[in-house]
Amino acid sequence: MLDFSILPSTLPILWDGVKMTLFLSFMAVFLGLLVGMVMCALRMSPNRYLQLFVKIYVSVFRGVPLLVQLMVAYYCLPLIGIKVPALVAATACIGMCAGAYMTEILRGGFQSLPVGQSESAQMLGMTRMQVLLHVELPQVFKLTIPGLVNETILLVKASSLISAIGIAELTRTAQNLAASNFQPFEFYLTAAAMYFVLNSVISILGLWLEKRAKHGVAA
């Protein structure tokens, strides 16, 4: 018989798992955007070698499962003398993986901009950097809000894979509690509900940002 009476006493432990999940997800989005913007700029450069480098990067990190990337970073690199702490391996892998997807999302946004807009702005006396920061990027972020929000939700769910290298995020915490209390259904169901709430909040926030963008209000 199901017994949820143990949950109140274990909620602080589960909350610690939620905080780790939020931290990993935030780092993934932050690094993903940072890497994505740099790689997007390189991808759209006229240099063929830079374009090729970005194509290879995107293909590798989108083509290899995140779980395999984590295993290589945490378990295989020490075999050649490179020891990587679990949290560093997790942050780097999920950030680089996010960067590959966000590179393509942002590139799609740049390609959606009106042709000749950059040249027109430069003819008005703006530098290329000013055009990028004040004209193009604001439009790109507005255009890519749905894609970026969707990627953020996927990253929150993907963070559960990090439990494979021993980091006590939400899934690993629920797994440990389920094993120690012999109540898997209660704890996994609670973890599922927590993931649902987190992603619902992100989805609602994304819709709010999208509405503000459509009305031309700086979000």
DASUL-V201608 format. One line per field, one symbol per residue. ss: DSSP state (h for helix, s for strand, l for the rest). psi: psi as a letter, one per 40 degrees, with the letter a starting at -180 (. if undefined). A space follows every 50 residues. Layout:
BEGIN
ss = ???
psi = ???
END
This chain:
BEGIN
ss = llllllhhhhhhhhhhhhhhhhhhhhhhhhhhhhhhhhhhhhhllllhhh hhhhhhhhhhhhhllhhhhhhhhhhhhhhhlllllhhhhhhhhhhhhhhh hhhhhhhhhhhlllllhhhhhhhllllhhhhhhhhhhhhhhhhlhhhhhh hhhhhhhhhhhhhhhllllhhhhhhhhhhhhllhhhhhhhhhhhhhhhhh hhhhhhhhhhhhhhlllll
psi = iihededdeedddddddddddddddddddddddddddddddddeiehddd dddddddddddddhiddddddddddddddfehhhiddddddddddddddd ddddddddddeeihhedddddddeeiiddddddedddddddddedddddd dddddddddddeddfehgadddddddddddefgddddddddddddddddd ddddddddddddddefhh.
END
